[in-house]
Amino acid sequence: MVQLQLDPFLNELTSLFERSTEKGSVWVTLKRSSLKSKVQRSKLANAGEAIEYRCLIRATDGKKTISTSVGQKDHQRFQASYALILKAHMTALKKRERKDKKKSAEVNKREVTSKRAKKS
């Protein structure tokens, strides 16, 4: 697994999405991590020092795996860039069927009136 900086990670993520447009999937996982072992974390906790947690992000298409670690300072910038990449590459998703508001309002009205009639 390759640990990249933020910008190269986003570029590689884009290329993973582009390679899987016709066939395949890309899995992205996010995990809270301190990037320290349990022994190091317990020493820091006993010393009373604060542990800086980061967000570990992994992406894979089944063949190639990439990862990066995002701190609190870079989180907003990374999230905005990541959202743009996701929006650009979610073209294969199907549109959700929306119900007609007028029809659903009429059905709700009928249900309310029938419930009132049953109570009386």
C-alpha positions as CSV (number, residue, x, y, z in Angstrom):
1,M,0.0,0.0,0.0
2,V,1.3,3.4,-1.0
3,Q,0.9,6.3,1.5
4,L,0.7,9.5,-0.5
5,Q,0.5,13.2,0.2
6,L,-2.9,14.9,-0.3
7,D,-2.7,16.2,-3.8
8,P,-1.1,13.1,-5.3
9,F,-3.7,11.0,-3.5
10,L,-6.5,13.0,-5.1
11,N,-4.9,12.7,-8.5
12,E,-4.5,8.9,-8.1
13,L,-8.1,8.7,-6.9
14,T,-9.3,10.5,-10.0
15,S,-7.3,8.0,-12.2
16,L,-8.8,5.1,-10.2
17,F,-12.3,6.4,-10.9
18,E,-11.6,6.9,-14.6
19,R,-10.2,3.4,-15.0
20,S,-13.4,1.9,-13.5
21,T,-15.9,3.9,-15.4
22,E,-16.9,1.1,-17.8
23,K,-16.5,-1.8,-15.5
24,G,-15.5,-2.1,-11.9
25,S,-15.8,-0.4,-8.5
26,V,-13.7,1.8,-6.3
27,W,-13.9,1.4,-2.5
28,V,-12.9,4.3,-0.3
29,T,-12.6,3.9,3.5
30,L,-12.1,6.5,6.1
31,K,-10.8,5.7,9.6
32,R,-9.8,7.6,12.7
33,S,-6.1,6.9,13.4
34,S,-3.3,8.4,15.5
35,L,-0.6,6.6,13.4
36,K,1.0,5.5,16.6
37,S,1.2,2.0,18.2
38,K,-0.8,1.1,21.4
39,V,2.4,1.4,23.5
40,Q,3.2,4.9,22.2
41,R,-0.4,6.0,22.8
42,S,-0.4,4.6,26.4
43,K,2.9,6.4,27.1
44,L,1.4,9.7,25.8
45,A,-1.8,9.2,27.8
46,N,0.2,8.5,31.0
47,A,2.3,11.6,30.4
48,G,-0.9,13.6,30.1
49,E,-0.1,14.7,26.5
50,A,-2.9,15.0,24.0
51,I,-3.0,12.5,21.1
52,E,-3.4,14.1,17.7
53,Y,-5.8,11.9,15.7
54,R,-5.9,12.0,12.0
55,C,-8.1,10.6,9.3
56,L,-6.6,7.7,7.4
57,I,-8.2,7.4,3.9
58,R,-7.7,4.3,1.8
59,A,-8.9,3.7,-1.8
60,T,-8.7,0.6,-3.9
61,D,-10.1,-0.8,-7.1
62,G,-9.2,-4.4,-6.2
63,K,-5.8,-4.2,-7.9
64,K,-4.2,-1.0,-6.7
65,T,-4.5,0.4,-3.2
66,I,-3.6,4.0,-2.2
67,S,-3.8,5.8,1.1
68,T,-3.2,9.1,2.7
69,S,-3.5,10.7,6.2
70,V,-5.4,14.0,6.7
71,G,-4.9,16.2,9.7
72,Q,-7.3,18.7,11.2
73,K,-5.7,21.7,9.4
74,D,-6.1,20.2,5.9
75,H,-9.5,18.6,6.5
76,Q,-11.6,21.3,5.0
77,R,-9.5,21.6,1.8
78,F,-9.4,17.9,1.3
79,Q,-13.1,17.4,1.9
80,A,-13.9,20.0,-0.7
81,S,-11.6,18.5,-3.3
82,Y,-12.8,15.0,-2.5
83,A,-16.5,16.1,-2.9
84,L,-15.7,17.5,-6.4
85,I,-14.1,14.3,-7.5
86,L,-17.0,12.2,-6.3
87,K,-19.6,14.5,-8.0
88,A,-17.6,14.3,-11.2
89,H,-17.4,10.5,-11.3
90,M,-20.9,9.5,-10.2
91,T,-22.4,9.6,-13.6
92,A,-23.3,5.9,-13.7
93,L,-25.8,6.2,-10.8
94,K,-29.5,6.0,-11.6
95,K,-31.7,8.9,-10.9
96,R,-34.2,8.4,-8.0
97,E,-37.8,8.2,-9.0
98,R,-39.7,11.0,-7.4
99,K,-43.3,10.7,-6.5
100,D,-45.8,13.4,-7.6
101,K,-46.4,15.8,-4.7
102,K,-50.1,16.3,-5.6
103,K,-50.8,12.6,-5.7
104,S,-49.1,12.0,-2.4
105,A,-50.9,14.9,-0.8
106,E,-54.2,13.5,-1.9
107,V,-53.4,10.1,-0.5
108,N,-52.4,11.6,2.8
109,K,-55.6,13.6,3.0
110,R,-57.7,10.5,2.4
111,E,-55.8,8.6,5.1
112,V,-56.3,11.4,7.7
113,T,-60.0,11.7,6.9
114,S,-60.5,7.9,7.1
115,K,-58.7,7.8,10.5
116,R,-61.0,10.6,11.8
117,A,-64.1,8.7,10.6
118,K,-63.0,5.6,12.4
119,K,-62.4,7.4,15.7
120,S,-65.8,8.9,15.8
